[in-house]
Amino acid sequence: MGYFYAALSAFMAGILIVASKWVMSELSALAMSVLVFPIGSIVLAVVSLPKQRYRRILELDRRAWGWSLAFSGLAFVAIWAHWEGIKLMDPTLASFVNRSETIVTIALGMIFLGERFSKKEGWGATLVLIGIVVMKITFRGEYSTGFCVVLLSALLFGGAEFIAKIAVRYVDPLSLSLIRTVANSVLFGVAALLFGVSFAGLEKVWWGVLLVAIAGPVITRPLYLYALKYLAISKVALINQSQPVFVALLALIALQQMPAPREILGGLFVIGGCLVVIIHRRRQK
């Protein structure tokens, strides 16, 4: 189930990235965020009603709240940087750069959680990292600003996912998603008040905003957190490397943007590495 959740999360993240790129052709990253997270909060709140999840959240102890809020705060900065970067560059290339979070996530998991790879899983990890390098070779000078912003978001996401892995020990994934989404609604609202925001052009992309809200806070993030509950953080990070492949296919269909040959080659390395990890893990069980 952990592998299923991780793979489905990667696919939904692909939809999220391509849809957000289209929405930000009319809106700023901040304007989109101000709309997306309240919508996501409402949907998650409605989903939580039948299971009385509010009672569970209110009964959380200080440790659970501490990890949940730390995750939410770091995710807020990472998400803002991520979407600002996507606005500045091709979505497929942005997704490739964002995979750098794997290095951070795996390193933190090994250092603080005692996670280790077997030799065969190590070969899979090596293939994934080779794929990332091959894809990054294709970057051109005009992407330097976007590259730096997305790379920063990747480092922040790596730290956020590490904190999330600890948080799901004390909070169920859907409740943690609800806390994170509501917290981000408040934080982006405060940012909008401080920096100002314009919604001019919303009438052209309103349904895209709804798609981003559903694909992101409501589906992608809960799936990823469920994957963290079932799998080691390093395994989830590796399976999530398939995300750029989904982004490339969706960008080709929706935005008519074709990845370069080296990007495709790197994507094949990424998929191959993920398959090595999955197959070997199943044999171990």
Residue pairs with C-beta under 8 A, 6 or more apart in sequence:
1 226
1 230
2 226
2 227
2 229
2 230
2 231
2 235
2 236
3 227
3 231
3 239
3 278
3 281
5 223
5 224
5 226
5 227
5 230
6 223
6 224
6 227
6 231
6 235
6 236
6 239
6 240
7 239
7 242
8 223
9 220
9 221
9 223
9 224
9 227
9 240
10 239
10 240
10 241
10 242
10 243
10 246
11 242
11 243
11 246
12 215
12 219
12 220
12 223
13 215
13 220
13 240
13 243
13 246
13 247
14 95
14 243
14 245
14 246
14 247
14 249
14 250
15 211
15 215
15 246
15 250
16 212
16 215
16 216
16 220
17 86
17 91
17 94
17 95
17 243
17 247
17 250
18 91
18 247
18 250
18 251
18 254
18 255
19 208
19 211
19 212
19 215
20 32
20 83
20 86
20 208
20 212
20 216
21 86
21 87
21 91
21 94
21 251
21 255
22 205
22 208
22 254
22 255
23 32
23 205
23 208
23 209
23 212
24 32
24 83
24 86
24 87
25 205
26 200
26 201
26 202
26 204
26 205
27 199
27 201
27 202
27 205
27 209
28 87
28 197
28 198
29 80
29 83
29 84
29 86
29 87
30 80
30 188
30 191
30 192
30 195
30 197
31 192
31 197
31 198
31 199
31 202
32 83
32 209
32 212
33 79
33 80
33 83
33 184
33 188
33 191
34 188
34 189
34 191
34 192
34 197
35 199
35 202
35 209
35 213
36 209
36 212
36 213
36 216
36 217
37 181
37 182
37 184
37 185
37 188
37 213
37 217
38 185
38 189
39 209
39 210
39 213
39 214
39 217
40 181
40 185
40 213
40 214
40 216
40 217
40 218
41 178
41 181
41 182
41 185
41 217
43 213
43 214
43 217
43 218
44 174
44 177
44 178
44 181
44 217
44 218
44 222
45 178
47 174
47 218
48 54
48 174
48 175
48 178
53 172
53 174
53 175
53 178
56 172
56 175
57 171
57 175
57 178
57 179
60 68
60 170
60 171
61 170
63 170
64 167
64 170
64 171
67 163
67 166
67 167
67 170
67 171
68 167
68 170
68 171
68 176
68 179
68 180
69 179
69 183
70 163
70 167
71 160
71 163
71 164
71 167
71 176
71 180
72 179
72 180
72 183
72 184
72 187
73 183
73 187
74 156
74 159
74 160
74 163
75 157
75 160
75 180
75 184
76 183
76 184
76 187
76 188
77 156
78 153
78 156
78 157
78 160
79 153
79 184
80 153
80 188
80 191
81 149
81 150
81 152
81 153
81 156
82 94
82 98
82 150
82 153
82 154
82 157
84 149
85 94
85 97
85 146
85 147
85 149
85 150
85 152
85 153
86 94
86 146
86 150
87 146
88 143
88 145
88 146
88 149
89 143
89 146
89 147
89 150
90 143
90 251
90 257
91 247
91 251
91 255
91 257
92 244
92 247
92 248
92 251
92 257
92 259
92 263
93 138
93 139
93 143
93 146
93 263
94 146
94 150
95 243
95 244
95 247
95 248
96 132
96 135
96 136
96 244
96 263
96 266
97 136
97 139
97 147
97 150
97 151
97 154
98 150
98 153
98 154
98 157
98 243
99 132
99 154
99 240
99 241
99 243
99 244
99 270
100 132
100 151
100 154
100 155
100 158
101 154
101 155
101 157
101 158
101 161
101 237
102 128
102 129
102 132
102 158
102 237
102 238
102 240
102 241
103 129
103 158
104 154
104 155
104 157
104 158
104 159
104 162
105 158
105 161
105 162
105 233
105 234
105 237
106 115
106 125
106 233
106 234
106 237
106 238
107 158
108 158
108 159
108 162
108 233
109 115
109 162
109 165
109 232
109 233
109 234
109 237
110 116
110 234
112 162
113 165
113 232
113 233
115 232
115 233
115 234
117 125
117 234
118 280
118 284
120 276
120 280
121 276
121 277
121 280
121 281
123 273
123 276
124 238
124 272
124 273
124 274
124 275
124 276
124 277
124 280
125 234
125 238
125 273
125 277
126 273
127 269
127 270
127 272
127 273
127 276
128 238
128 241
128 269
128 270
128 273
128 274
129 273
130 266
130 269
130 273
131 241
131 265
131 266
131 267
131 268
131 269
131 270
131 272
131 273
132 241
132 266
132 270
133 266
134 262
134 265
134 266
134 269
135 244
135 262
135 263
135 266
135 267
136 266
137 262
138 260
138 262
138 263
139 147
161 224
161 228
161 233
161 236
161 237
162 233
164 176
164 224
164 225
164 228
165 228
165 233
167 176
168 176
168 225
168 228
168 229
171 179
173 222
173 225
173 226
173 228
173 229
174 222
174 225
176 225
177 217
177 221
177 222
177 225
180 217
180 221
181 217
181 221
184 217
202 209
224 236
224 240
227 236
227 239
228 236
231 239
235 277
235 281
238 273
238 274
238 277
239 274
239 277
239 278
241 270
241 271
241 273
241 274
242 270
242 271
242 274
244 263
244 267
244 270
245 267
245 270
245 271
248 259
248 263
248 264
248 267
251 257
251 259
252 258
252 259
259 267
